[in-house]
Amino acid sequence: MEFYFEITLDSGAKYRARGDEALNLKVADYCVIRKDFYQDYGQVTKILGQATGNDADGEQIDGEPIEDTPGDGQFRTSNLPSERKAETPRILRKATVVDMGKANENQMRSKGTLRTTQQYIERLNLPMKLINAHHAFDGKMIVIQFSAEGRVDFRELVKLLSQEFNTRIELRQIGVRDETSIVGGISMCGRPLCCCVFLHDFASINVKMAKEQDLSLTPSTISGICGRLKCCLKYEHEGYLELEKGMPRRGDCCECKEGRGRVIDRNLLSQKVVIQLDDSQRTVTCHREEVRVVYPEKYKIQSGDSEKAENSNNENTQNQKRKDKHGNNNKKGGQKS
């Protein structure tokens, strides 16, 4: 029996691999994986589910949804095509002490790789910012991640690095959000960044979400460390929409125990509103259940007057039509006579 596991590399990259039940792998265990033409070394961060099915229909995951490719945010629970089964990396064994020692050596070599790559970047004058380098477990491949504002032509760089290290080189450009999730940090709330802990799917975020959550639209308030809109705006959006149902809006005329006034502020989380009373101009804080939204009497009077004026205008128009029709009839009678 086989299971699917989520594997995390020292570079922060993640992918899915399948392994036999006899390996007895658990979360936080290190293992050696066969991926394409090389071997890799990573840590088990999640057990995705059991793989069942036959070779004709592919394999199906029982339990939790699995991620097709790292970072794309696409999940599926249907049968995997047979070609996907062949492409899925396979866990060879649980890491031994010798494997761990070799992996540590590769991590030390990656630091030298970054220094050499940085020298070539400065020589070629490329607008790139290096993030990290990852050596395959058997040394057949080196993956270098970098960030840049636009597209970068790094073909010459790959050629120089291939000659320098005498192995296959792969350069991957990542966005600022992916860079922040790899580097890590502390948010303004005092906790580790959400993208480092549990939010690995970067969904589309817009300013409208911040407006619907009654947040200040200043860039320093709604922007994260990466300089983009905070991921929590999307993660908490549906919850705020539920809290907003039934809440008075700013500017609404309301009645409470202290009297009548207008809503000047509200807090969706505590479900409380701040009302400025009309008579004394002082402010009071009330729960939304203690407040009743009413329509101002002066607006009612104005609307009533407008309706009366509109009715009188309609009557005047009808009377004028009658007079015109009567005058036309008199003219016609006079012509016949």
C-alpha positions as CSV (number, residue, x, y, z in Angstrom):
1,M,0.0,0.0,0.0
2,E,1.3,3.5,-0.9
3,F,0.7,6.9,0.5
4,Y,1.2,10.4,-0.8
5,F,3.4,12.8,1.2
6,E,4.2,16.5,0.9
7,I,8.0,17.0,0.8
8,T,9.7,20.3,1.7
9,L,13.2,21.0,0.5
10,D,15.8,23.2,2.3
11,S,15.1,25.9,-0.3
12,G,11.4,26.1,0.7
13,A,10.1,24.4,-2.5
14,K,7.4,21.8,-2.0
15,Y,6.1,18.9,-4.1
16,R,4.2,15.6,-3.7
17,A,5.9,12.2,-3.6
18,R,4.6,8.7,-3.1
19,G,6.0,6.2,-0.8
20,D,5.4,2.6,0.4
21,E,3.7,2.0,3.7
22,A,6.6,-0.2,4.8
23,L,8.8,2.9,5.1
24,N,6.8,4.0,8.1
25,L,7.3,7.7,7.4
26,K,5.9,10.3,9.7
27,V,5.7,14.0,9.7
28,A,9.1,15.7,10.3
29,D,11.0,12.6,9.0
30,Y,13.7,13.1,6.4
31,C,13.9,10.9,3.3
32,V,15.6,10.4,0.0
33,I,13.4,10.8,-3.1
34,R,13.9,9.7,-6.7
35,K,12.7,12.6,-9.0
36,D,13.2,12.4,-12.7
37,F,16.9,11.7,-13.4
38,Y,18.3,12.7,-10.0
39,Q,17.8,12.0,-6.3
40,D,16.6,14.6,-3.8
41,Y,16.6,15.0,-0.1
42,G,13.7,16.6,1.9
43,Q,11.5,16.5,4.9
44,V,8.0,15.1,5.2
45,T,5.7,18.0,6.2
46,K,2.3,16.5,5.5
47,I,0.7,13.1,4.8
48,L,-1.8,13.8,2.0
49,G,-3.6,10.5,1.9
50,Q,-3.6,6.9,0.7
51,A,-3.1,6.1,-2.9
52,T,-5.6,3.5,-4.3
53,G,-6.7,2.4,-7.7
54,N,-5.4,0.4,-10.7
55,D,-2.8,1.1,-13.3
56,A,-5.4,1.7,-16.0
57,D,-7.2,4.4,-14.3
58,G,-4.2,5.8,-12.5
59,E,-4.2,6.4,-8.7
60,Q,-6.7,8.2,-6.5
61,I,-6.1,9.9,-3.2
62,D,-8.3,9.0,-0.3
63,G,-8.8,11.7,2.4
64,E,-7.3,15.2,2.1
65,P,-7.1,16.9,-1.3
66,I,-3.7,16.9,-2.9
67,E,-1.8,19.7,-4.6
68,D,-0.9,19.1,-8.3
69,T,2.0,21.4,-8.5
70,P,3.7,23.6,-5.9
71,G,2.2,27.1,-5.6
72,D,-0.5,26.9,-8.2
73,G,-3.3,26.5,-5.7
74,Q,-5.1,23.9,-7.7
75,F,-6.4,20.9,-5.8
76,R,-8.0,17.7,-7.1
77,T,-9.4,14.5,-5.7
78,S,-10.3,12.8,-9.0
79,N,-8.3,10.0,-10.7
80,L,-4.8,10.9,-11.7
81,P,-3.9,10.2,-15.4
82,S,-1.5,7.3,-15.9
83,E,1.3,9.6,-17.1
84,R,1.0,11.6,-13.9
85,K,1.7,8.5,-12.0
86,A,5.0,8.0,-13.8
87,E,6.0,11.7,-13.2
88,T,5.2,11.6,-9.5
89,P,8.5,11.4,-7.5
90,R,9.0,8.3,-5.4
91,I,10.4,8.0,-1.9
92,L,13.3,5.5,-1.9
93,R,14.1,5.3,1.8
94,K,14.0,7.1,5.1
95,A,17.2,9.1,5.6
96,T,20.0,7.5,7.5
97,V,22.8,9.1,9.4
98,V,25.0,8.9,6.3
99,D,22.3,10.5,4.2
100,M,22.0,13.4,6.7
101,G,25.7,14.0,6.6
102,K,25.7,14.2,2.8
103,A,22.8,16.5,2.9
104,N,24.6,18.8,5.3
105,E,27.6,18.9,3.0
106,N,25.3,19.9,0.1
107,Q,23.9,22.8,2.2
108,M,27.4,24.0,2.9
109,R,28.2,23.8,-0.9
110,S,25.1,25.8,-1.7
111,K,26.6,28.8,0.2
112,G,29.6,28.7,-2.1
113,T,27.4,28.3,-5.1
114,L,25.5,31.5,-4.1
115,R,28.8,33.5,-3.8
116,T,30.0,32.3,-7.2
117,T,26.7,33.0,-8.8
118,Q,26.6,36.5,-7.4
119,Q,30.0,37.2,-8.9
120,Y,28.8,36.2,-12.4
121,I,25.6,38.3,-11.9
122,E,27.7,41.4,-11.2
123,R,30.0,40.6,-14.1
124,L,27.1,40.3,-16.5
125,N,25.2,43.2,-14.8
126,L,21.9,41.4,-14.5
127,P,19.1,42.9,-12.4
128,M,18.6,39.8,-10.2
129,K,18.4,39.2,-6.5
130,L,19.5,35.7,-5.4
131,I,17.4,33.9,-2.8
132,N,19.0,30.5,-2.3
133,A,20.6,27.5,-4.1
134,H,19.7,23.9,-3.7
135,H,22.0,21.0,-4.6
136,A,20.4,17.7,-5.5
137,F,21.2,14.8,-3.2
138,D,23.4,13.1,-5.8
139,G,24.8,16.3,-7.2
140,K,23.3,16.0,-10.7
141,M,21.5,19.2,-10.6
142,I,21.6,22.7,-8.9
143,V,18.4,24.8,-8.6
144,I,19.0,28.5,-8.0
145,Q,16.0,30.8,-7.1
146,F,16.0,34.5,-7.6
147,S,13.6,37.4,-7.8
148,A,13.5,40.3,-10.2
149,E,11.1,43.1,-11.2
150,G,10.8,42.0,-14.8
151,R,11.9,39.3,-17.1
152,V,15.7,38.6,-17.1
153,D,17.7,37.0,-19.9
154,F,20.0,34.6,-18.0
155,R,21.0,32.3,-20.8
156,E,24.6,33.5,-20.6
157,L,24.6,33.1,-16.9
158,V,23.4,29.5,-17.1
159,K,26.2,28.7,-19.6
160,L,28.9,30.1,-17.3
161,L,27.5,28.3,-14.3
162,S,27.3,25.0,-16.1
163,Q,30.9,25.3,-17.1
164,E,31.9,26.3,-13.5
165,F,30.1,23.5,-11.6
166,N,30.1,20.9,-14.4
167,T,26.5,19.9,-13.8
168,R,22.9,20.9,-14.8
169,I,21.8,24.3,-13.7
170,E,18.2,25.4,-13.3
171,L,17.3,29.1,-12.6
172,R,13.8,29.8,-11.2
173,Q,12.4,33.3,-10.9
174,I,9.9,33.7,-8.1
175,G,7.7,36.6,-7.0
176,V,8.1,38.8,-3.9
177,R,5.4,36.8,-2.0
178,D,7.2,33.5,-2.6
179,E,10.4,35.2,-1.6
180,T,8.9,36.4,1.7
181,S,7.4,33.0,2.5
182,I,10.9,31.4,2.0
183,V,12.9,34.0,4.0
184,G,10.3,34.4,6.7
185,G,9.7,37.2,9.2
186,I,7.5,38.7,11.9
187,S,4.3,40.6,10.9
188,M,3.1,43.7,12.6
189,C,0.7,41.6,14.7
190,G,3.7,40.1,16.4
191,R,3.3,36.6,15.0
192,P,5.2,34.8,12.2
193,L,4.1,35.6,8.7
194,C,0.9,33.7,7.6
195,C,2.6,32.8,4.3
196,C,5.3,31.0,6.2
197,V,3.0,29.1,8.6
198,F,-0.1,28.0,6.7
199,L,-1.1,30.2,3.8
200,H,0.8,28.7,0.8
201,D,-1.8,29.5,-1.8
202,F,-1.4,33.2,-2.9
203,A,-4.9,34.1,-4.1
204,S,-5.9,37.3,-5.8
205,I,-6.3,40.3,-3.4
206,N,-7.8,43.7,-4.1
207,V,-8.4,47.0,-2.2
208,K,-12.2,46.3,-2.2
209,M,-11.6,43.6,0.4
210,A,-9.9,46.1,2.7
211,K,-12.8,48.5,2.3
212,E,-15.4,45.8,3.2
213,Q,-13.4,45.1,6.4
214,D,-13.5,48.8,7.5
215,L,-9.7,49.1,7.3
216,S,-7.7,52.3,6.7
217,L,-6.6,52.4,3.1
218,T,-3.1,53.8,3.9
219,P,-0.4,51.6,2.2
220,S,1.4,51.0,5.5
221,T,-1.8,49.5,7.0
222,I,-2.9,47.1,4.3
223,S,0.5,46.2,2.9
224,G,2.7,43.4,4.2
225,I,6.4,43.0,4.5
226,C,6.6,42.0,0.8
227,G,5.1,45.3,-0.2
228,R,2.0,43.7,-1.6
229,L,-1.5,43.6,0.0
230,K,-1.7,41.4,3.0
231,C,-2.7,37.8,2.5
232,C,-5.0,38.0,5.5
233,L,-7.2,40.3,3.6
234,K,-8.3,37.4,1.5
235,Y,-8.2,34.8,4.2
236,E,-10.5,36.8,6.6
237,H,-12.7,38.3,3.9
238,E,-15.6,35.9,4.1
239,G,-15.7,36.1,7.9
240,Y,-16.0,39.9,7.7
241,L,-18.8,39.6,5.2
242,E,-20.7,37.5,7.7
243,L,-20.1,39.9,10.5
244,E,-21.2,42.9,8.4
245,K,-24.7,41.4,7.9
246,G,-27.2,43.4,10.0
247,M,-24.6,46.0,11.1
248,P,-25.6,49.7,10.7
249,R,-23.5,51.6,8.3
250,R,-21.7,54.9,8.9
251,G,-24.0,57.8,8.5
252,D,-27.2,55.9,9.3
253,C,-29.7,57.5,11.7
254,C,-30.3,55.2,14.7
255,E,-32.2,55.1,17.9
256,C,-30.7,53.8,21.2
257,K,-31.5,54.1,24.9
258,E,-29.7,57.5,25.1
259,G,-31.7,58.9,22.2
260,R,-31.4,59.4,18.5
261,G,-28.2,60.1,16.6
262,R,-26.0,59.0,13.7
263,V,-23.4,56.2,13.4
264,I,-19.9,57.7,13.1
265,D,-17.9,54.5,13.7
266,R,-18.3,50.8,14.0
267,N,-16.3,47.7,14.9
268,L,-17.3,44.5,13.0
269,L,-15.4,42.2,15.3
270,S,-17.0,43.4,18.6
271,Q,-20.3,44.1,16.8
272,K,-20.5,47.6,18.4
273,V,-21.3,51.0,16.9
274,V,-20.4,54.5,18.0
275,I,-23.4,56.9,17.8
276,Q,-23.3,60.7,18.0
277,L,-26.5,62.0,19.6
278,D,-28.4,64.8,17.9
279,D,-29.4,66.7,21.1
280,S,-26.2,66.7,23.1
281,Q,-23.6,65.9,20.4
282,R,-22.0,63.4,22.7
283,T,-20.9,59.9,21.6
284,V,-22.1,56.6,23.0
285,T,-21.0,53.0,22.2
286,C,-23.8,50.4,21.8
287,H,-24.1,46.8,20.7
288,R,-25.8,46.4,17.4
289,E,-28.7,44.6,19.0
290,E,-29.4,47.7,21.1
291,V,-29.6,50.0,18.1
292,R,-32.5,50.4,15.7
293,V,-32.0,52.1,12.3
294,V,-34.7,54.7,11.6
295,Y,-35.3,57.1,8.7
296,P,-34.9,60.8,9.8
297,E,-38.2,62.7,10.2
298,K,-37.0,65.7,8.3
299,Y,-36.3,63.5,5.3
300,K,-39.8,62.0,5.7
301,I,-41.3,65.5,5.7
302,Q,-39.2,66.5,2.7
303,S,-40.2,63.4,0.8
304,G,-43.8,64.0,1.7
305,D,-43.6,67.6,0.5
306,S,-42.0,66.5,-2.7
307,E,-44.8,64.0,-3.3
308,K,-47.4,66.7,-2.7
309,A,-45.6,69.0,-5.1
310,E,-45.3,66.3,-7.7
311,N,-49.1,65.6,-7.4
312,S,-50.0,69.2,-7.7
313,N,-47.7,69.5,-10.8
314,N,-49.5,66.5,-12.3
315,E,-52.9,68.1,-11.6
316,N,-51.8,71.4,-13.2
317,T,-50.6,69.6,-16.3
318,Q,-53.9,67.7,-16.7
319,N,-55.9,70.9,-16.2
320,Q,-53.8,72.7,-18.8
321,K,-54.4,69.8,-21.3
322,R,-58.1,70.1,-20.7
323,K,-58.1,73.8,-21.4
324,D,-56.0,73.4,-24.6
325,K,-58.4,70.7,-25.8
326,H,-61.4,72.8,-25.1
327,G,-59.9,75.9,-26.8
328,N,-59.2,73.8,-29.9
329,N,-62.7,72.5,-30.0
330,N,-64.1,76.1,-29.9
331,K,-61.9,77.2,-32.7
332,K,-63.0,74.3,-34.9
333,G,-66.7,75.2,-34.2
334,G,-66.2,78.8,-35.1
335,Q,-64.6,77.9,-38.4
336,K,-67.6,75.6,-39.4
337,S,-70.1,78.3,-38.7
